[in-house]
Amino acid sequence: MNLWVDDVRPCPSDDYEIAKSVFSAETMIVNREVIGDPYEMLDLDHDAGDYARRGGDYIKLLDWLEATKRNYPIRIHSMNPVGVQNIRAIIRKNNWKEVF
């Protein structure tokens, strides 16, 4: 199972669960880890729209992953070119795997 983090676009397939806010994504990640079935990949947008008030834009999820020393493969599906660059910089800084 993968985690789709986006406020507008629907999940691309049944292989995904959706989180619309950073706080929701954090909770879902922890819950999956607790049951011993972590996500295989996080698929991120950058801009959280109205959901930004619940944890910020989705790049904040990467800050949380860093702070909690979590490591997940990440795919970026954002249409925001600057946001993509910023997400990619954090992925590279941490030597995380980016999925294309």
KOLKE-754711 format. One record per residue: residue number from 1; x, y, z of N, C-alpha, C, CB in turn. Coordinates in nm, 4 decimals. Glycine has a CB too. Example, Ala and Ser with C-alpha at 12.3 -4.5 7.8 and 13.67 -1.06 7.14 Angstrom:
2
{r 1; {1.3190; -0.5690; 0.7800}; {1.2300; -0.4500; 0.7800}; {1.3200; -0.3300; 0.7800}; {1.1308; -0.4473; 0.9046}}
{r 2; {1.2850; -0.2250; 0.7080}; {1.3670; -0.1060; 0.7140}; {1.2900; 0.0030; 0.7870}; {1.4084; -0.0598; 0.5725}}
END
This chain:
100
{r 1; {0.0847; -0.1177; 0.0000}; {0.0000; 0.0000; 0.0000}; {0.0894; 0.1243; 0.0000}; {-0.0965; -0.0003; 0.1227}}
{r 2; {0.0453; 0.2261; -0.0724}; {0.1157; 0.3538; -0.0833}; {0.0293; 0.4643; -0.0243}; {0.1514; 0.3852; -0.2309}}
{r 3; {0.0932; 0.5759; 0.0087}; {0.0189; 0.6905; 0.0612}; {0.0220; 0.8039; -0.0401}; {0.0776; 0.7371; 0.1970}}
{r 4; {-0.0949; 0.8477; -0.0829}; {-0.1139; 0.9583; -0.1770}; {-0.1434; 1.0829; -0.0937}; {-0.2307; 0.9283; -0.2806}}
{r 5; {-0.0583; 1.1847; -0.1024}; {-0.0743; 1.3061; -0.0227}; {-0.1080; 1.4206; -0.1177}; {0.0551; 1.3376; 0.0607}}
{r 6; {-0.2355; 1.4585; -0.1186}; {-0.2844; 1.5570; -0.2151}; {-0.4197; 1.6089; -0.1689}; {-0.2947; 1.4956; -0.3578}}
{r 7; {-0.4449; 1.7360; -0.1920}; {-0.5716; 1.7955; -0.1504}; {-0.6776; 1.7944; -0.2601}; {-0.5484; 1.9366; -0.1051}}
{r 8; {-0.6381; 1.7696; -0.3853}; {-0.7319; 1.7820; -0.4965}; {-0.7420; 1.6540; -0.5797}; {-0.6907; 1.8972; -0.5855}}
{r 9; {-0.6299; 1.6032; -0.6241}; {-0.6304; 1.4882; -0.7152}; {-0.6710; 1.3597; -0.6435}; {-0.4925; 1.4707; -0.7789}}
{r 10; {-0.7488; 1.2758; -0.7115}; {-0.7850; 1.1465; -0.6522}; {-0.6679; 1.0487; -0.6608}; {-0.9090; 1.0874; -0.7228}}
{r 11; {-0.6716; 0.9481; -0.5764}; {-0.5690; 0.8427; -0.5814}; {-0.5666; 0.7806; -0.7205}; {-0.5956; 0.7333; -0.4733}}
{r 12; {-0.4477; 0.7467; -0.7698}; {-0.4395; 0.6903; -0.9040}; {-0.4849; 0.5451; -0.9144}; {-0.3002; 0.7008; -0.9528}}
{r 13; {-0.4915; 0.4732; -0.8013}; {-0.5342; 0.3327; -0.8060}; {-0.5730; 0.2861; -0.6662}; {-0.4217; 0.2423; -0.8641}}
{r 14; {-0.6198; 0.1632; -0.6589}; {-0.6578; 0.1036; -0.5306}; {-0.5369; 0.0697; -0.4440}; {-0.7399; -0.0215; -0.5540}}
{r 15; {-0.4166; 0.0873; -0.4975}; {-0.2947; 0.0599; -0.4216}; {-0.2559; 0.1759; -0.3310}; {-0.1807; 0.0288; -0.5161}}
{r 16; {-0.3437; 0.2748; -0.3195}; {-0.3151; 0.3956; -0.2432}; {-0.4234; 0.4231; -0.1393}; {-0.3014; 0.5149; -0.3368}}
{r 17; {-0.3798; 0.4836; -0.0288}; {-0.4682; 0.5506; 0.0656}; {-0.4376; 0.6987; 0.0509}; {-0.4479; 0.4993; 0.2153}}
{r 18; {-0.5334; 0.7837; 0.0872}; {-0.5141; 0.9274; 0.0674}; {-0.5097; 1.0024; 0.2002}; {-0.6255; 0.9839; -0.0202}}
{r 19; {-0.4187; 1.0991; 0.2049}; {-0.4128; 1.1955; 0.3156}; {-0.4204; 1.3338; 0.2532}; {-0.2811; 1.1783; 0.4031}}
{r 20; {-0.5063; 1.4181; 0.3074}; {-0.5219; 1.5519; 0.2509}; {-0.4482; 1.6579; 0.3306}; {-0.6677; 1.5875; 0.2429}}
{r 21; {-0.3993; 1.6238; 0.4500}; {-0.3226; 1.7198; 0.5293}; {-0.1948; 1.6530; 0.5798}; {-0.4071; 1.7739; 0.6483}}
{r 22; {-0.0994; 1.7344; 0.6187}; {0.0248; 1.6819; 0.6750}; {-0.0053; 1.6045; 0.8029}; {0.1254; 1.7963; 0.7031}}
{r 23; {-0.0901; 1.6589; 0.8892}; {-0.1222; 1.5899; 1.0138}; {-0.1867; 1.4543; 0.9877}; {-0.2146; 1.6757; 1.0993}}
{r 24; {-0.2748; 1.4473; 0.8890}; {-0.3360; 1.3186; 0.8531}; {-0.2310; 1.2206; 0.8025}; {-0.4450; 1.3384; 0.7464}}
{r 25; {-0.1402; 1.2681; 0.7190}; {-0.0356; 1.1808; 0.6658}; {0.0526; 1.1265; 0.7776}; {0.0498; 1.2562; 0.5634}}
{r 26; {0.0920; 1.2139; 0.8699}; {0.1756; 1.1688; 0.9821}; {0.1047; 1.0601; 1.0624}; {0.2116; 1.2875; 1.0741}}
{r 27; {-0.0225; 1.0839; 1.0929}; {-0.1004; 0.9869; 1.1702}; {-0.1131; 0.8547; 1.0969}; {-0.2388; 1.0422; 1.2009}}
{r 28; {-0.1405; 0.8612; 0.9672}; {-0.1559; 0.7387; 0.8885}; {-0.0245; 0.6605; 0.8811}; {-0.2051; 0.7722; 0.7469}}
{r 29; {0.0874; 0.7312; 0.8656}; {0.2184; 0.6654; 0.8615}; {0.2451; 0.5938; 0.9933}; {0.3306; 0.7680; 0.8323}}
{r 30; {0.2236; 0.6635; 1.1044}; {0.2469; 0.6030; 1.2361}; {0.1561; 0.4827; 1.2569}; {0.2242; 0.7063; 1.3480}}
{r 31; {0.0287; 0.4962; 1.2229}; {-0.0657; 0.3857; 1.2415}; {-0.0250; 0.2620; 1.1626}; {-0.2055; 0.4287; 1.2007}}
{r 32; {0.0214; 0.2817; 1.0394}; {0.0653; 0.1672; 0.9576}; {0.1903; 0.1029; 1.0168}; {0.0928; 0.2116; 0.8120}}
{r 33; {0.2799; 0.1856; 1.0697}; {0.4013; 0.1314; 1.1324}; {0.3666; 0.0504; 1.2577}; {0.4990; 0.2457; 1.1686}}
{r 34; {0.2712; 0.0999; 1.3358}; {0.2315; 0.0321; 1.4596}; {0.1772; -0.1074; 1.4304}; {0.1261; 0.1148; 1.5349}}
{r 35; {0.1024; -0.1224; 1.3226}; {0.0469; -0.2552; 1.2907}; {0.1462; -0.3414; 1.2120}; {-0.0833; -0.2402; 1.2104}}
{r 36; {0.2651; -0.2871; 1.1866}; {0.3688; -0.3645; 1.1184}; {0.3513; -0.3752; 0.9690}; {0.3741; -0.5000; 1.1748}}
{r 37; {0.2787; -0.2808; 0.9102}; {0.2545; -0.2817; 0.7658}; {0.2786; -0.1411; 0.7095}; {0.1091; -0.3298; 0.7340}}
{r 38; {0.4051; -0.0940; 0.7127}; {0.4321; 0.0438; 0.6682}; {0.4052; 0.0614; 0.5185}; {0.5777; 0.0820; 0.6993}}
{r 39; {0.3866; 0.1870; 0.4821}; {0.3661; 0.2182; 0.3405}; {0.4910; 0.1830; 0.2603}; {0.3306; 0.3675; 0.3220}}
{r 40; {0.4695; 0.1414; 0.1366}; {0.5808; 0.1112; 0.0467}; {0.6386; 0.2387; -0.0134}; {0.5354; 0.0164; -0.0647}}
{r 41; {0.5531; 0.3408; -0.0313}; {0.5967; 0.4641; -0.0955}; {0.5025; 0.5776; -0.0539}; {0.6000; 0.4481; -0.2510}}
{r 42; {0.5594; 0.6991; -0.0470}; {0.4805; 0.8195; -0.0266}; {0.4797; 0.8962; -0.1585}; {0.5376; 0.9072; 0.0911}}
{r 43; {0.3632; 0.9342; -0.2054}; {0.3467; 1.0022; -0.3335}; {0.2940; 1.1425; -0.3051}; {0.2498; 0.9228; -0.4290}}
{r 44; {0.3803; 1.2445; -0.3218}; {0.3516; 1.3778; -0.2699}; {0.3221; 1.4835; -0.3744}; {0.4644; 1.4228; -0.1891}}
{r 45; {0.2226; 1.5642; -0.3432}; {0.2019; 1.6937; -0.4049}; {0.2820; 1.7924; -0.3197}; {0.0471; 1.7324; -0.4136}}
{r 46; {0.2884; 1.9178; -0.3594}; {0.3570; 2.0177; -0.2776}; {0.2587; 2.1091; -0.2071}; {0.4516; 2.1001; -0.3631}}
{r 47; {0.1627; 2.1637; -0.2800}; {0.0725; 2.2661; -0.2274}; {-0.0505; 2.2020; -0.1646}; {0.0308; 2.3636; -0.3385}}
{r 48; {-0.0744; 2.2334; -0.0368}; {-0.1843; 2.1712; 0.0364}; {-0.3150; 2.2494; 0.0293}; {-0.1453; 2.1540; 0.1794}}
{r 49; {-0.3164; 2.3620; -0.0387}; {-0.4402; 2.4390; -0.0520}; {-0.5023; 2.4698; 0.0828}; {-0.5397; 2.3641; -0.1380}}
{r 50; {-0.6330; 2.4488; 0.0950}; {-0.7047; 2.4763; 0.2204}; {-0.6558; 2.3890; 0.3358}; {-0.8541; 2.4552; 0.2007}}
{r 51; {-0.5933; 2.2763; 0.3052}; {-0.5459; 2.1851; 0.4096}; {-0.4133; 2.2299; 0.4710}; {-0.5308; 2.0452; 0.3528}}
{r 52; {-0.3527; 2.3362; 0.4201}; {-0.2258; 2.3853; 0.4740}; {-0.2404; 2.4286; 0.6196}; {-0.1740; 2.5022; 0.3897}}
{r 53; {-0.3595; 2.4662; 0.6587}; {-0.3802; 2.5070; 0.7980}; {-0.3698; 2.3882; 0.8940}; {-0.5169; 2.5743; 0.8133}}
{r 54; {-0.3642; 2.2682; 0.8392}; {-0.3517; 2.1468; 0.9208}; {-0.2149; 2.0819; 0.8987}; {-0.4651; 2.0464; 0.8871}}
{r 55; {-0.1102; 2.1620; 0.9156}; {0.0247; 2.1073; 0.9090}; {0.1142; 2.1722; 0.8063}; {0.0177; 1.9639; 0.8812}}
{r 56; {0.0624; 2.2638; 0.7283}; {0.1434; 2.3308; 0.6275}; {0.1383; 2.2614; 0.4928}; {0.2856; 2.3398; 0.6739}}
{r 57; {0.2150; 2.3142; 0.3975}; {0.2246; 2.2481; 0.2678}; {0.2941; 2.1142; 0.2861}; {0.3007; 2.3365; 0.1649}}
{r 58; {0.2803; 2.0272; 0.1881}; {0.3222; 1.8882; 0.2043}; {0.4722; 1.8700; 0.2221}; {0.2776; 1.8092; 0.0868}}
{r 59; {0.5504; 1.9691; 0.1877}; {0.6943; 1.9603; 0.2117}; {0.7220; 1.9493; 0.3618}; {0.7672; 2.0832; 0.1520}}
{r 60; {0.6306; 1.9971; 0.4441}; {0.6444; 1.9853; 0.5896}; {0.6428; 1.8400; 0.6349}; {0.5329; 2.0622; 0.6596}}
{r 61; {0.5810; 1.7529; 0.5568}; {0.5850; 1.6105; 0.5883}; {0.7288; 1.5596; 0.5822}; {0.4950; 1.5306; 0.4913}}
{r 62; {0.8068; 1.6119; 0.4884}; {0.9470; 1.5710; 0.4786}; {1.0261; 1.6198; 0.5995}; {1.0099; 1.6247; 0.3491}}
{r 63; {0.9941; 1.7379; 0.6504}; {1.0588; 1.7865; 0.7721}; {1.0316; 1.6908; 0.8882}; {1.0095; 1.9289; 0.8068}}
{r 64; {0.9091; 1.6443; 0.8970}; {0.8716; 1.5487; 1.0021}; {0.9435; 1.4155; 0.9835}; {0.7193; 1.5265; 1.0028}}
{r 65; {0.9522; 1.3677; 0.8588}; {1.0251; 1.2433; 0.8332}; {1.1702; 1.2561; 0.8786}; {1.0191; 1.2066; 0.6835}}
{r 66; {1.2320; 1.3694; 0.8468}; {1.3701; 1.3959; 0.8903}; {1.3809; 1.3942; 1.0425}; {1.4188; 1.5315; 0.8356}}
{r 67; {1.2935; 1.4688; 1.1077}; {1.3008; 1.4838; 1.2536}; {1.2789; 1.3519; 1.3263}; {1.1983; 1.5854; 1.3008}}
{r 68; {1.1984; 1.2642; 1.2663}; {1.1672; 1.1356; 1.3303}; {1.2506; 1.0215; 1.2732}; {1.0190; 1.1036; 1.3143}}
{r 69; {1.3446; 1.0571; 1.1874}; {1.4384; 0.9607; 1.1273}; {1.3677; 0.8470; 1.0534}; {1.5283; 0.9024; 1.2350}}
{r 70; {1.2634; 0.8841; 0.9809}; {1.1932; 0.7875; 0.8967}; {1.2471; 0.7978; 0.7548}; {1.0392; 0.8115; 0.8996}}
{r 71; {1.2354; 0.6893; 0.6817}; {1.2884; 0.6842; 0.5454}; {1.1921; 0.6040; 0.4592}; {1.4317; 0.6216; 0.5423}}
{r 72; {1.1281; 0.6709; 0.3666}; {1.0361; 0.6069; 0.2729}; {1.0739; 0.6472; 0.1312}; {0.8887; 0.6454; 0.3037}}
{r 73; {1.0585; 0.5581; 0.0345}; {1.0701; 0.6019; -0.1048}; {0.9625; 0.7071; -0.1322}; {1.0566; 0.4806; -0.2037}}
{r 74; {0.9979; 0.8076; -0.2111}; {0.9067; 0.9184; -0.2368}; {0.8944; 0.9435; -0.3859}; {0.9542; 1.0453; -0.1654}}
{r 75; {0.7701; 0.9568; -0.4306}; {0.7404; 1.0008; -0.5667}; {0.6794; 1.1400; -0.5551}; {0.6432; 0.9001; -0.6418}}
{r 76; {0.7169; 1.2269; -0.6456}; {0.6644; 1.3638; -0.6470}; {0.5684; 1.3768; -0.7654}; {0.7809; 1.4700; -0.6564}}
{r 77; {0.4452; 1.4172; -0.7380}; {0.3500; 1.4389; -0.8477}; {0.3019; 1.5838; -0.8544}; {0.2302; 1.3460; -0.8320}}
{r 78; {0.3728; 1.6726; -0.7894}; {0.3360; 1.8136; -0.7874}; {0.3545; 1.8781; -0.9252}; {0.4191; 1.8881; -0.6827}}
{r 79; {0.2700; 1.9738; -0.9555}; {0.2831; 2.0518; -1.0781}; {0.3548; 2.1848; -1.0513}; {0.1446; 2.0775; -1.1398}}
{r 80; {0.3955; 2.2073; -0.9268}; {0.4647; 2.3294; -0.8868}; {0.6149; 2.3078; -0.9060}; {0.4313; 2.3676; -0.7382}}
{r 81; {0.6769; 2.3675; -1.0104}; {0.8178; 2.3394; -1.0391}; {0.9125; 2.3778; -0.9256}; {0.8588; 2.4117; -1.1638}}
{r 82; {0.8854; 2.4877; -0.8578}; {0.9708; 2.5268; -0.7451}; {0.9495; 2.4295; -0.6289}; {0.9404; 2.6734; -0.7003}}
{r 83; {0.8254; 2.3917; -0.6058}; {0.7959; 2.2940; -0.5014}; {0.8651; 2.1613; -0.5263}; {0.6466; 2.2723; -0.4909}}
{r 84; {0.8638; 2.1159; -0.6519}; {0.9318; 1.9908; -0.6884}; {1.0802; 2.0017; -0.6568}; {0.9109; 1.9580; -0.8387}}
{r 85; {1.1414; 2.1138; -0.6937}; {1.2849; 2.1342; -0.6671}; {1.3121; 2.1301; -0.5168}; {1.3331; 2.2695; -0.7266}}
{r 86; {1.2272; 2.1927; -0.4379}; {1.2468; 2.1963; -0.2937}; {1.2316; 2.0579; -0.2306}; {1.1485; 2.2932; -0.2303}}
{r 87; {1.1301; 1.9830; -0.2748}; {1.1121; 1.8462; -0.2261}; {1.2322; 1.7612; -0.2645}; {0.9821; 1.7845; -0.2823}}
{r 88; {1.2733; 1.7724; -0.3888}; {1.3869; 1.6934; -0.4382}; {1.5150; 1.7241; -0.3593}; {1.4096; 1.7210; -0.5883}}
{r 89; {1.5352; 1.8490; -0.3221}; {1.6543; 1.8863; -0.2448}; {1.6552; 1.8149; -0.1093}; {1.6599; 2.0396; -0.2244}}
{r 90; {1.5399; 1.8048; -0.0450}; {1.5329; 1.7356; 0.0840}; {1.5562; 1.5861; 0.0657}; {1.3966; 1.7603; 0.1516}}
{r 91; {1.4997; 1.5297; -0.0390}; {1.5213; 1.3873; -0.0671}; {1.6704; 1.3603; -0.0848}; {1.4428; 1.3432; -0.1939}}
{r 92; {1.7365; 1.4406; -0.1643}; {1.8797; 1.4203; -0.1910}; {1.9637; 1.4421; -0.0660}; {1.9271; 1.5144; -0.3018}}
{r 93; {1.9311; 1.5452; 0.0101}; {2.0065; 1.5748; 0.1324}; {2.0062; 1.4562; 0.2286}; {1.9484; 1.6981; 0.2019}}
{r 94; {1.8956; 1.3833; 0.2328}; {1.8806; 1.2700; 0.3242}; {1.9160; 1.1356; 0.2618}; {1.7401; 1.2650; 0.3746}}
{r 95; {1.9571; 1.1373; 0.1352}; {1.9869; 1.0126; 0.0638}; {1.8677; 0.9172; 0.0616}; {2.1065; 0.9434; 0.1276}}
{r 96; {1.7477; 0.9757; 0.0499}; {1.6273; 0.8952; 0.0353}; {1.6119; 0.8577; -0.1115}; {1.5015; 0.9714; 0.0874}}
{r 97; {1.5312; 0.7576; -0.1360}; {1.5055; 0.7128; -0.2735}; {1.3910; 0.7928; -0.3336}; {1.4730; 0.5614; -0.2773}}
{r 98; {1.4159; 0.8507; -0.4506}; {1.3075; 0.9136; -0.5262}; {1.2614; 0.8153; -0.6323}; {1.3530; 1.0494; -0.5908}}
{r 99; {1.1319; 0.7946; -0.6395}; {1.0710; 0.7038; -0.7366}; {1.0213; 0.7881; -0.8531}; {0.9539; 0.6198; -0.6726}}
{r 100; {1.0566; 0.7479; -0.9742}; {1.0136; 0.8222; -1.0929}; {0.9068; 0.7467; -1.1682}; {1.1317; 0.8502; -1.1848}}
END
